[in-house]
Amino acid sequence: MGKKRVAIVGTGQTFHKSHRPDVNGQELINEAVQRALLDADMTIQDIDAVVIGNMDHFEGINYVDCWSVDGSGGVMRPIIKLTTGGTTGSTLAIGGYHMIASGMFEKVLVIGWEKNSESDTTGAITTAFDPVWDRLVFAGAISGLAAEAQSYMAKYGATDKDGARVSVRDRKHACNNPHAQLRKEVTIEEVLASPMLADPIHLLDVCPRTDGACAVIMACEGVAERIAPQPDWIWATANRHTYSYLNDATYGELDSMADASKELFSKAGIKDPRKELDVIEMYQPYSFAGIIWIEDMGIAPRGKGAEYIWSGATDMGGELPINPSGGVIACNPIGATGLIRCAEAALQVMGKAEERQVPDVSLALSTGFGGCFWTDTILHGKNKPAF
């Protein structure tokens, strides 16, 4: 049984909000599933298997693969749960890809979701860490990200104004995305005047807590072409879930991003990602990641990420638009977030991103971030990949 080419043929998202008291988890999941099926002109009977996941540690409710079947459509179908921290959404996409590429299934429904309004994110993250080596230092996500930003600033002389420029970009892009939770432009001055959470991170530098779900339908070659006029072909995937302890990470550089990107681009024969990629949907939970991590990708030289951002190259209409959807800073249902990046990249390749569409997208990159500074990467293409 040889490896098969895989494409995304349909996507669906909820209209993400800070609080969805009108639905339970099953109903939230079903909103995304129904929209994905409608987008692909399919029914649940067409689906061979389901891949689902969320940050179940946050809500404190396990076995989502079991209790959500009325919403996911997993009744009497093979179904698997994947959970890898903040990378859950992108891991789900990679899992769905491999299930089809392996020849096990022809059509797979991939679902990521979260009801952050019913969880204690900071408490869950804090207690997930080793009580001796990590917990006293990394009290939740923001302090760890602040350590990364501070390290980068000390090494390259960046300022919180540079971070603010990234937030201004993504929040402006989000105004074109009806699914985004936060859809309001901000200025550099407003970002810098917002409350300081952990120096140098201000309130408007970071992502919100979101209730939302995303679903993606994948199909194998020979099936995908019959479903979608322009499938989004997955060229390659790569991940680095490298560390067990946060203090093993190299702050100021995201080693997992650098290593995963290098593997991904090598698989696809990409020599100059800045010139060869058309758009990036990056899991970027705070502003400084938009500077540091593009250096790890090889988009900008070390220490020059801020300069590249200030040039406008990553804005809509620029050389390489990043996060046309508004990204994570505008919307963050964590278990779905990486899958949303995948879905948004697919929409760009399929030419279905509407007001947030980048013209003539042939190659798109989506990423996931989470855990102990882990990274997932997925390369999307308009044409079929060569094996």
Secondary structure by P-SEA (a helix, b strand, c coil): ccbbbbbbcbbbbcccccccccccaaaaaaaaaaaaaaaacccccccccccccccccccccccccccccccccccccbbbbbbcccaaaaaaaaaaaaaaaaccccbbbbbbccccccccaaaaaaaacccccccccccccaaaaaaaaaaaaaaccccaaaaaaaaaaaaaaacccccccccccccaaaaaaccccccccccccbbbbbbbbbbbbbbcaaaaaacccccccccbbbbbccccccccccccccaaaaaaaaaaaaaacccccccccccccccccccccccaaaaaaccccccaaaaaaaaccccccccccccccccccccccccaaaaaaaaaaaaaaaccccccccccccbbbbbcccccbbbbbbbbbcccccc
